[in-house]
Amino acid sequence: MTTVHPRRPARRYGPERDPAVAEADALLDALSRREPVTSPDAAVSLLAALIDDVDQRCSSVSITPST
């Protein structure tokens, strides 16, 4: 059974200790900067496609109303 002692805080690993956390942080940073990201992960590919779609829609929206 794996439980956490009530008086002992759960361990928290940051990017300096866990390479997976550092990799995820770098990936999210690249996505937030709109940099092209290649990854075999389907979720990352979907996020990149959604960001591209939003960027294209924002660039094609006109601020002036059409009559």
C-alpha positions, 0 to 999 in steps of 0.5 A: 500500500502506498500512502503519504504520512499525514505529517510528511509532505509529498515529494515534489520534483522540479525540472532540475531533478526529473528530466521528463518535467524539464522536457515537458516544460521545454515543449510547452515553452516552444508551443507558447512561443509558436515555434514549430514542434515535432513530436511523435506524441499525438497530443503534442501534434494536436496542440501544434495544429490547434495553435496554427489554426487559431493563428490563421483565423486571427490573421484573417479576421477583419476588425472593420464591420462588413455591410 
